[in-house]
Amino acid sequence: MACACVALAVACGAMFAPISRAQDQDQDQSTIRVDVNLVLLEATVKNKGGQIMSGLKKEDFIVKEDGATQKIMHFSQDQLPLDVALILDVSDSMKPFLGPLHDTASTALDTLKPEDQVTFYTFSTMPQRLVDLTSEKRKIAERIDTVTGEDIGGSTNINGAIFEAAQYLLAEAPRGRRVIVVITDTVATDNGGVAPVDVVQESLAADTAIYCLKVPGDNPLSTRMAAAQIPGLINMDKVTQQTGGEVFDVEKLGSLGAAFNALIERIKTRYTLGYYSSSNGAEGKAHKIDVRLASSFGSKGRDYTVLSKSGYYFIPRQTP
């Protein structure tokens, strides 16, 4: 057995992916070849008013690893394939939203590119994958339409659903840009035996950003109070921030359709950045990544915000 170093991202972490130096990293490409190590990460940039900053160029970005400026060798926006795990909460509180979801899912999914793939999960007490990764978005929409009130029931195990979807995406879509979209009221009532830190680490090890479509679920006060006393439940605001994603609140955005479309558009406008790291992959050594814009754009956190992962470390894994 030979020992291979595999990158495991930590809270706000980055994907450490191999890539060929022989490739021209500025050209459009649908896949990334595996030859030598390259750190890949994605970023969404907003101005101080909260609007997405599009049209940015490679030279507009500055990436530092452990304080040292890195040369960006790969840069693109919505050029690499997108692989999405769509996860629908079917616990008791979600019943009022199934009808509107049927009406909006097809329209939102149709805005993805033809080569983008989607897998569909439902979850309550346990997650269930209903459709494997497919580029035929119509299959996903049709399967969502078959979820009815009779399928509703059980506890809300968000932890287990995200954990399982992250594992699946890493195994089945190793070269795509991986995203998990959770449609839920965010009121978890069951940790599924998976700790929040394990959910985050599994998602980051798979280089998977987590987004949440938050609906106002039908949760009585007694349910919310009881859930607050259960240990080990995931906090969707925190997990989306830690993985470089966002929460889209249906109540704030006016309708389920508006929120769903805004979320899909957001995951399509992320920048992909890559640089070769000089780190030797020493076991357990963490590496901090900072992504910001050139000084002409002002100060990060004041004039603009960057949503991105910001660190990784290596763990040894035995391979044949």
ROTOR-355030 format. One record per residue (C-alpha): residue number from 1; x, y, z. Coordinates in pm, 1 decimal. Layout:
<tortors>
<pos NUM | x X | y Y | z Z>
...
</tortors>
This chain:
<tortors>
<pos 1 | x 0.0 | y 0.0 | z 0.0>
<pos 2 | x 133.3 | y 340.7 | z -93.3>
<pos 3 | x 46.2 | y 650.9 | z 103.3>
<pos 4 | x -106.4 | y 939.2 | z -90.9>
<pos 5 | x -164.8 | y 1285.9 | z 53.7>
<pos 6 | x -522.2 | y 1400.0 | z 14.1>
<pos 7 | x -634.9 | y 1755.4 | z 87.3>
<pos 8 | x -896.3 | y 1790.5 | z 356.1>
<pos 9 | x -1036.7 | y 2141.9 | z 376.4>
<pos 10 | x -1101.4 | y 2297.8 | z 713.6>
<pos 11 | x -1359.9 | y 2557.6 | z 809.4>
<pos 12 | x -1355.4 | y 2782.0 | z 505.0>
<pos 13 | x -1118.7 | y 2539.2 | z 328.7>
<pos 14 | x -1006.8 | y 2483.1 | z -30.4>
<pos 15 | x -983.2 | y 2197.8 | z -272.6>
<pos 16 | x -633.3 | y 2068.1 | z -340.4>
<pos 17 | x -662.8 | y 1917.0 | z -687.3>
<pos 18 | x -402.0 | y 1780.8 | z -924.5>
<pos 19 | x -374.3 | y 1937.1 | z -1268.5>
<pos 20 | x -142.0 | y 1925.1 | z -1565.7>
<pos 21 | x 113.8 | y 2205.3 | z -1593.7>
<pos 22 | x 116.2 | y 2145.7 | z -1967.9>
<pos 23 | x -237.7 | y 2279.5 | z -2001.9>
<pos 24 | x -311.5 | y 2641.7 | z -2077.9>
<pos 25 | x -508.3 | y 2726.0 | z -1765.8>
<pos 26 | x -666.4 | y 3038.3 | z -1915.8>
<pos 27 | x -839.5 | y 2844.7 | z -2192.8>
<pos 28 | x -1193.1 | y 2713.8 | z -2158.4>
<pos 29 | x -1191.4 | y 2354.0 | z -2039.8>
<pos 30 | x -1459.0 | y 2108.6 | z -1936.5>
<pos 31 | x -1231.0 | y 1887.9 | z -1730.7>
<pos 32 | x -915.3 | y 1920.1 | z -1526.1>
<pos 33 | x -645.6 | y 1660.3 | z -1585.5>
<pos 34 | x -460.7 | y 1493.6 | z -1301.9>
<pos 35 | x -83.4 | y 1525.9 | z -1309.9>
<pos 36 | x 59.2 | y 1766.0 | z -1052.8>
<pos 37 | x -82.2 | y 1946.7 | z -751.4>
<pos 38 | x -290.1 | y 2260.4 | z -791.3>
<pos 39 | x -500.7 | y 2431.7 | z -527.4>
<pos 40 | x -844.4 | y 2514.6 | z -669.1>
<pos 41 | x -1097.1 | y 2735.2 | z -498.6>
<pos 42 | x -1410.9 | y 2924.0 | z -592.5>
<pos 43 | x -1517.6 | y 3273.1 | z -498.2>
<pos 44 | x -1825.2 | y 3492.2 | z -518.7>
<pos 45 | x -1761.9 | y 3865.5 | z -491.7>
<pos 46 | x -2018.9 | y 4124.2 | z -378.9>
<pos 47 | x -1988.0 | y 4501.0 | z -361.7>
<pos 48 | x -2076.4 | y 4688.3 | z -42.8>
<pos 49 | x -2436.2 | y 4711.7 | z -160.6>
<pos 50 | x -2459.3 | y 4333.3 | z -181.7>
<pos 51 | x -2466.0 | y 4312.5 | z -562.3>
<pos 52 | x -2261.4 | y 4047.8 | z -741.7>
<pos 53 | x -1946.7 | y 4180.4 | z -907.7>
<pos 54 | x -1929.9 | y 4018.1 | z -1249.4>
<pos 55 | x -1679.0 | y 4065.9 | z -1527.6>
<pos 56 | x -1375.6 | y 4046.7 | z -1301.0>
<pos 57 | x -1046.7 | y 3935.5 | z -1458.0>
<pos 58 | x -765.3 | y 3717.3 | z -1331.3>
<pos 59 | x -547.8 | y 4019.3 | z -1259.6>
<pos 60 | x -822.1 | y 4164.6 | z -1037.2>
<pos 61 | x -769.1 | y 3887.7 | z -780.6>
<pos 62 | x -497.8 | y 3836.9 | z -519.6>
<pos 63 | x -458.5 | y 3494.5 | z -360.0>
<pos 64 | x -226.4 | y 3434.2 | z -65.2>
<pos 65 | x -131.0 | y 3105.8 | z 98.0>
<pos 66 | x 13.5 | y 3140.6 | z 448.3>
<pos 67 | x 72.9 | y 3508.2 | z 374.0>
<pos 68 | x 265.6 | y 3452.1 | z 48.9>
<pos 69 | x 114.8 | y 3582.8 | z -276.1>
<pos 70 | x 47.7 | y 3306.2 | z -528.4>
<pos 71 | x 50.9 | y 3318.4 | z -908.1>
<pos 72 | x -297.9 | y 3239.4 | z -1036.9>
<pos 73 | x -260.9 | y 2974.6 | z -1306.2>
<pos 74 | x -625.9 | y 2885.5 | z -1364.5>
<pos 75 | x -908.8 | y 3136.9 | z -1389.2>
<pos 76 | x -1261.8 | y 3095.8 | z -1519.0>
<pos 77 | x -1622.7 | y 3180.3 | z -1446.9>
<pos 78 | x -1890.5 | y 2918.6 | z -1506.6>
<pos 79 | x -1670.5 | y 2727.4 | z -1752.5>
<pos 80 | x -1611.2 | y 2403.3 | z -1563.8>
<pos 81 | x -1905.2 | y 2161.6 | z -1532.6>
<pos 82 | x -2138.3 | y 2212.2 | z -1238.5>
<pos 83 | x -2258.6 | y 1915.2 | z -1031.0>
<pos 84 | x -2548.6 | y 1990.5 | z -798.6>
<pos 85 | x -2699.3 | y 1782.0 | z -520.4>
<pos 86 | x -3055.0 | y 1910.8 | z -469.2>
<pos 87 | x -3179.1 | y 1803.8 | z -126.7>
<pos 88 | x -3545.2 | y 1846.4 | z -31.5>
<pos 89 | x -3664.5 | y 1839.3 | z 328.3>
<pos 90 | x -3980.9 | y 1625.5 | z 346.5>
<pos 91 | x -4033.6 | y 1640.6 | z 721.7>
<pos 92 | x -4374.0 | y 1733.5 | z 863.4>
<pos 93 | x -4321.9 | y 2110.9 | z 855.7>
<pos 94 | x -4259.9 | y 2124.8 | z 479.1>
<pos 95 | x -4599.3 | y 2010.2 | z 351.8>
<pos 96 | x -4732.6 | y 2359.4 | z 261.4>
<pos 97 | x -4443.5 | y 2417.9 | z 20.5>
<pos 98 | x -4457.0 | y 2111.5 | z -200.1>
<pos 99 | x -4706.0 | y 2263.5 | z -443.9>
<pos 100 | x -4508.8 | y 2584.7 | z -507.1>
<pos 101 | x -4189.3 | y 2382.1 | z -539.0>
<pos 102 | x -4342.9 | y 2169.0 | z -814.2>
<pos 103 | x -4420.4 | y 2488.0 | z -1006.8>
<pos 104 | x -4077.7 | y 2649.3 | z -974.5>
<pos 105 | x -3823.0 | y 2366.3 | z -983.5>
<pos 106 | x -3839.9 | y 2302.8 | z -1356.6>
<pos 107 | x -3798.1 | y 2669.9 | z -1448.0>
<pos 108 | x -3501.5 | y 2715.7 | z -1214.3>
<pos 109 | x -3321.8 | y 2397.1 | z -1321.5>
<pos 110 | x -3366.2 | y 2480.5 | z -1689.3>
<pos 111 | x -3129.7 | y 2776.3 | z -1644.3>
<pos 112 | x -2835.7 | y 2540.6 | z -1585.5>
<pos 113 | x -2609.5 | y 2458.6 | z -1878.2>
<pos 114 | x -2677.6 | y 2139.8 | z -2079.7>
<pos 115 | x -2361.1 | y 1970.8 | z -1947.1>
<pos 116 | x -2434.3 | y 2052.6 | z -1582.1>
<pos 117 | x -2555.3 | y 1757.6 | z -1375.9>
<pos 118 | x -2803.7 | y 1730.0 | z -1088.2>
<pos 119 | x -2880.0 | y 1457.9 | z -835.8>
<pos 120 | x -3197.5 | y 1466.9 | z -623.9>
<pos 121 | x -3234.8 | y 1366.8 | z -258.6>
<pos 122 | x -3518.2 | y 1384.6 | z -10.0>
<pos 123 | x -3473.7 | y 1357.2 | z 364.0>
<pos 124 | x -3661.8 | y 1349.4 | z 688.5>
<pos 125 | x -3534.8 | y 1099.8 | z 944.6>
<pos 126 | x -3305.8 | y 949.0 | z 678.4>
<pos 127 | x -3177.3 | y 1081.2 | z 344.6>
<pos 128 | x -3277.4 | y 903.0 | z 24.8>
<pos 129 | x -3124.0 | y 953.7 | z -320.0>
<pos 130 | x -3407.4 | y 938.8 | z -572.3>
<pos 131 | x -3219.5 | y 1034.8 | z -891.1>
<pos 132 | x -2850.6 | y 977.8 | z -963.4>
<pos 133 | x -2642.6 | y 1251.6 | z -1124.9>
<pos 134 | x -2788.7 | y 1331.7 | z -1465.4>
<pos 135 | x -2765.4 | y 1610.2 | z -1720.0>
<pos 136 | x -3135.9 | y 1558.6 | z -1799.8>
<pos 137 | x -3284.6 | y 1820.6 | z -1567.1>
<pos 138 | x -3633.6 | y 1721.8 | z -1676.6>
<pos 139 | x -3589.3 | y 1392.7 | z -1490.6>
<pos 140 | x -3520.4 | y 1587.4 | z -1171.7>
<pos 141 | x -3822.9 | y 1812.7 | z -1216.3>
<pos 142 | x -4048.6 | y 1517.0 | z -1293.1>
<pos 143 | x -3926.4 | y 1331.1 | z -984.0>
<pos 144 | x -3985.1 | y 1637.6 | z -766.7>
<pos 145 | x -4341.7 | y 1646.7 | z -899.7>
<pos 146 | x -4401.1 | y 1295.1 | z -766.7>
<pos 147 | x -4324.9 | y 1401.4 | z -407.6>
<pos 148 | x -4664.0 | y 1451.1 | z -243.2>
<pos 149 | x -4808.6 | y 1504.3 | z 100.5>
<pos 150 | x -4808.9 | y 1127.0 | z 147.9>
<pos 151 | x -4426.9 | y 1137.4 | z 146.4>
<pos 152 | x -4415.9 | y 1395.6 | z 424.5>
<pos 153 | x -4331.9 | y 1289.9 | z 779.1>
<pos 154 | x -4057.1 | y 1215.7 | z 1026.6>
<pos 155 | x -3784.1 | y 1418.8 | z 1191.3>
<pos 156 | x -3548.1 | y 1667.5 | z 1021.2>
<pos 157 | x -3201.0 | y 1516.0 | z 978.1>
<pos 158 | x -3015.7 | y 1788.1 | z 787.7>
<pos 159 | x -2678.7 | y 1663.9 | z 917.0>
<pos 160 | x -2710.2 | y 1321.8 | z 758.9>
<pos 161 | x -2850.4 | y 1450.9 | z 430.0>
<pos 162 | x -2562.3 | y 1691.1 | z 364.7>
<pos 163 | x -2301.1 | y 1438.5 | z 477.7>
<pos 164 | x -2429.6 | y 1167.4 | z 243.3>
<pos 165 | x -2468.8 | y 1404.1 | z -52.8>
<pos 166 | x -2112.0 | y 1534.8 | z -10.9>
<pos 167 | x -1975.3 | y 1180.4 | z -12.0>
<pos 168 | x -2172.8 | y 1098.5 | z -325.5>
<pos 169 | x -2062.5 | y 1409.2 | z -516.2>
<pos 170 | x -1695.9 | y 1349.6 | z -439.9>
<pos 171 | x -1718.6 | y 987.0 | z -556.2>
<pos 172 | x -1929.7 | y 1045.5 | z -867.4>
<pos 173 | x -1821.8 | y 1392.3 | z -983.2>
<pos 174 | x -1449.6 | y 1425.9 | z -906.8>
<pos 175 | x -1381.5 | y 1685.0 | z -1178.5>
<pos 176 | x -1682.2 | y 1914.0 | z -1158.3>
<pos 177 | x -1765.1 | y 2218.0 | z -949.1>
<pos 178 | x -1968.2 | y 2064.0 | z -668.6>
<pos 179 | x -2258.8 | y 2236.3 | z -495.1>
<pos 180 | x -2519.1 | y 2118.6 | z -245.4>
<pos 181 | x -2855.6 | y 2298.3 | z -237.5>
<pos 182 | x -3073.9 | y 2223.3 | z 65.6>
<pos 183 | x -3442.0 | y 2321.6 | z 54.1>
<pos 184 | x -3554.7 | y 2332.5 | z 417.0>
<pos 185 | x -3703.0 | y 2549.2 | z 691.1>
<pos 186 | x -3365.2 | y 2501.2 | z 870.1>
<pos 187 | x -3532.7 | y 2373.9 | z 1189.4>
<pos 188 | x -3334.0 | y 2052.6 | z 1243.2>
<pos 189 | x -3473.4 | y 1803.3 | z 1494.4>
<pos 190 | x -3237.9 | y 1504.7 | z 1447.2>
<pos 191 | x -2858.7 | y 1494.4 | z 1411.2>
<pos 192 | x -2859.0 | y 1150.5 | z 1250.3>
<pos 193 | x -2554.0 | y 1050.4 | z 1452.0>
<pos 194 | x -2334.7 | y 1290.2 | z 1248.4>
<pos 195 | x -2165.4 | y 1580.7 | z 1426.6>
<pos 196 | x -2176.8 | y 1927.6 | z 1263.6>
<pos 197 | x -1795.3 | y 1936.2 | z 1242.2>
<pos 198 | x -1803.0 | y 1610.2 | z 1044.6>
<pos 199 | x -2062.3 | y 1755.1 | z 807.1>
<pos 200 | x -1842.5 | y 2058.8 | z 742.3>
<pos 201 | x -1523.2 | y 1856.0 | z 702.4>
<pos 202 | x -1687.8 | y 1609.3 | z 463.8>
<pos 203 | x -1829.7 | y 1892.4 | z 254.6>
<pos 204 | x -1498.9 | y 2075.4 | z 242.2>
<pos 205 | x -1298.6 | y 1762.0 | z 171.1>
<pos 206 | x -1530.1 | y 1719.9 | z -129.1>
<pos 207 | x -1479.8 | y 2089.6 | z -213.6>
<pos 208 | x -1856.8 | y 2131.5 | z -201.6>
<pos 209 | x -2017.9 | y 2467.0 | z -131.5>
<pos 210 | x -2347.6 | y 2445.1 | z 56.1>
<pos 211 | x -2639.3 | y 2671.6 | z -30.9>
<pos 212 | x -2974.5 | y 2681.3 | z 146.1>
<pos 213 | x -3316.4 | y 2773.3 | z 11.7>
<pos 214 | x -3486.6 | y 2864.9 | z 339.0>
<pos 215 | x -3865.1 | y 2836.9 | z 347.3>
<pos 216 | x -4088.8 | y 2945.1 | z 637.7>
<pos 217 | x -4183.2 | y 2598.8 | z 759.0>
<pos 218 | x -4494.0 | y 2512.9 | z 954.8>
<pos 219 | x -4323.5 | y 2472.9 | z 1292.7>
<pos 220 | x -4519.7 | y 2535.6 | z 1612.7>
<pos 221 | x -4338.1 | y 2707.9 | z 1897.2>
<pos 222 | x -4319.7 | y 2382.2 | z 2091.6>
<pos 223 | x -4126.9 | y 2216.1 | z 1805.7>
<pos 224 | x -3879.8 | y 2502.5 | z 1777.0>
<pos 225 | x -3821.4 | y 2507.5 | z 2152.6>
<pos 226 | x -3768.6 | y 2130.7 | z 2164.3>
<pos 227 | x -3524.7 | y 2144.6 | z 1870.7>
<pos 228 | x -3321.1 | y 2409.9 | z 2050.5>
<pos 229 | x -3249.3 | y 2159.5 | z 2326.5>
<pos 230 | x -3119.1 | y 1881.4 | z 2098.6>
<pos 231 | x -2737.2 | y 1868.6 | z 2087.2>
<pos 232 | x -2534.4 | y 1836.4 | z 1767.9>
<pos 233 | x -2778.7 | y 1996.5 | z 1523.6>
<pos 234 | x -2635.4 | y 2179.6 | z 1225.8>
<pos 235 | x -2668.4 | y 2556.4 | z 1192.6>
<pos 236 | x -2734.3 | y 2636.1 | z 827.1>
<pos 237 | x -2612.4 | y 2995.3 | z 852.3>
<pos 238 | x -2276.2 | y 2874.6 | z 983.1>
<pos 239 | x -2231.1 | y 2579.0 | z 748.5>
<pos 240 | x -2305.0 | y 2787.3 | z 440.1>
<pos 241 | x -2049.6 | y 3048.2 | z 550.0>
<pos 242 | x -1788.5 | y 2783.1 | z 629.5>
<pos 243 | x -1817.9 | y 2622.7 | z 287.0>
<pos 244 | x -1841.5 | y 2943.3 | z 83.1>
<pos 245 | x -2215.9 | y 2923.7 | z 14.7>
<pos 246 | x -2516.4 | y 3133.6 | z 115.8>
<pos 247 | x -2869.6 | y 3119.1 | z 255.2>
<pos 248 | x -3151.2 | y 3244.8 | z 30.2>
<pos 249 | x -3454.1 | y 3331.5 | z 243.1>
<pos 250 | x -3788.4 | y 3291.7 | z 62.5>
<pos 251 | x -3962.0 | y 3540.7 | z 293.2>
<pos 252 | x -3700.1 | y 3809.8 | z 225.5>
<pos 253 | x -3692.4 | y 3747.8 | z -149.7>
<pos 254 | x -4070.3 | y 3751.2 | z -190.3>
<pos 255 | x -4146.4 | y 3407.5 | z -330.2>
<pos 256 | x -4009.8 | y 3057.2 | z -365.7>
<pos 257 | x -3964.7 | y 3108.6 | z -738.6>
<pos 258 | x -3763.7 | y 3427.8 | z -696.6>
<pos 259 | x -3544.2 | y 3271.4 | z -430.0>
<pos 260 | x -3483.9 | y 2950.9 | z -627.7>
<pos 261 | x -3392.3 | y 3138.8 | z -944.0>
<pos 262 | x -3162.0 | y 3374.7 | z -752.4>
<pos 263 | x -2985.0 | y 3079.0 | z -590.9>
<pos 264 | x -2928.9 | y 2897.3 | z -920.1>
<pos 265 | x -2799.7 | y 3216.4 | z -1079.4>
<pos 266 | x -2561.0 | y 3266.5 | z -788.5>
<pos 267 | x -2395.2 | y 2927.7 | z -815.9>
<pos 268 | x -2338.9 | y 2994.0 | z -1186.2>
<pos 269 | x -2149.9 | y 3318.4 | z -1122.3>
<pos 270 | x -1871.6 | y 3188.8 | z -899.7>
<pos 271 | x -1512.4 | y 3245.4 | z -1009.9>
<pos 272 | x -1278.4 | y 2945.5 | z -1015.0>
<pos 273 | x -917.8 | y 3024.6 | z -919.4>
<pos 274 | x -620.2 | y 2790.0 | z -915.6>
<pos 275 | x -254.9 | y 2812.6 | z -815.5>
<pos 276 | x 31.8 | y 2568.0 | z -768.8>
<pos 277 | x 127.1 | y 2528.5 | z -405.0>
<pos 278 | x 487.1 | y 2487.0 | z -291.7>
<pos 279 | x 373.9 | y 2306.5 | z 24.9>
<pos 280 | x 496.1 | y 1948.9 | z 61.5>
<pos 281 | x 176.2 | y 1801.8 | z 200.9>
<pos 282 | x 315.7 | y 1739.5 | z 547.4>
<pos 283 | x 62.3 | y 1551.9 | z 756.7>
<pos 284 | x -157.6 | y 1775.3 | z 969.0>
<pos 285 | x -9.2 | y 2106.0 | z 852.4>
<pos 286 | x -282.5 | y 2360.1 | z 792.3>
<pos 287 | x -251.4 | y 2621.1 | z 519.3>
<pos 288 | x -441.6 | y 2948.1 | z 530.0>
<pos 289 | x -575.9 | y 3098.8 | z 208.0>
<pos 290 | x -683.6 | y 3459.9 | z 166.6>
<pos 291 | x -871.0 | y 3572.3 | z -147.1>
<pos 292 | x -918.4 | y 3942.0 | z -211.1>
<pos 293 | x -928.8 | y 4194.9 | z -494.3>
<pos 294 | x -655.2 | y 4432.1 | z -605.3>
<pos 295 | x -611.1 | y 4748.1 | z -397.3>
<pos 296 | x -788.4 | y 4957.7 | z -660.0>
<pos 297 | x -1118.4 | y 4794.0 | z -552.0>
<pos 298 | x -1081.4 | y 4919.9 | z -194.7>
<pos 299 | x -1071.8 | y 4719.6 | z 127.3>
<pos 300 | x -1206.6 | y 4366.9 | z 169.4>
<pos 301 | x -1493.4 | y 4364.1 | z 416.6>
<pos 302 | x -1561.1 | y 4735.8 | z 373.1>
<pos 303 | x -1589.0 | y 4796.6 | z -2.2>
<pos 304 | x -1658.0 | y 4439.6 | z -110.0>
<pos 305 | x -1706.9 | y 4089.6 | z 29.1>
<pos 306 | x -1551.8 | y 3764.8 | z -93.3>
<pos 307 | x -1738.4 | y 3439.5 | z -26.9>
<pos 308 | x -1474.9 | y 3169.1 | z -49.4>
<pos 309 | x -1305.8 | y 2892.9 | z 142.6>
<pos 310 | x -987.3 | y 2995.7 | z 314.5>
<pos 311 | x -773.9 | y 2701.5 | z 420.9>
<pos 312 | x -678.5 | y 2338.2 | z 378.8>
<pos 313 | x -462.1 | y 2072.6 | z 534.9>
<pos 314 | x -339.2 | y 1728.8 | z 432.8>
<pos 315 | x -416.3 | y 1389.1 | z 576.0>
<pos 316 | x -254.1 | y 1065.1 | z 456.9>
<pos 317 | x -475.7 | y 805.4 | z 291.3>
<pos 318 | x -367.6 | y 457.4 | z 197.4>
<pos 319 | x -407.2 | y 371.0 | z -169.4>
<pos 320 | x -325.5 | y 44.2 | z -348.2>
</tortors>
